[in-house]
Amino acid sequence: MKKRIIGNSHLEVSEIGLGCMSTTSAYGSIVERQDMISLIRAAVERGVTFFDTAQTYGPFANEELVGEALALFRGQVVTATKFGFKFEQQDGAPGDVGLDSRPEYIKQGVEGSLKRLRVDRIDLFYQHRVDPEVPIEEVERMSYR
């Protein structure tokens, strides 16, 4: 599998990546969790090293699935996840209630993503949707911490 460097980061990934959103039923029918874990692991075995998820997929369920699936491959793969949505309990489960890219909410999001992905660092963490209530300069400053 050919590799590429993302931006100026020196982060090397496979040219083909796997967007994992639909592995937790974002579209279509409900899928078996173990089947999706097997699918993600099969992608690694075929040379895929770049996996994309987000806090809002599920919410949170997709990061948990990706974290479990890739736990065997730490140091061999690159995981990207996204922030920028606010979640509150709705009918006993977390629900997406709008945008929130305030620095304190980004920090909270990082901590949650680290746990769900079962990692001590996130390879690529980026804003899912621009929050018009938060100046982009505030969001950008968070990327250097």
Summary of the structure (lengths in Angstrom):
residues: 145
radius of gyration: 15.4
end to end distance: 32.7
largest distance: 45.4
contacts: 411
relative contact order: 0.15
helix: 36%
strand: 25%
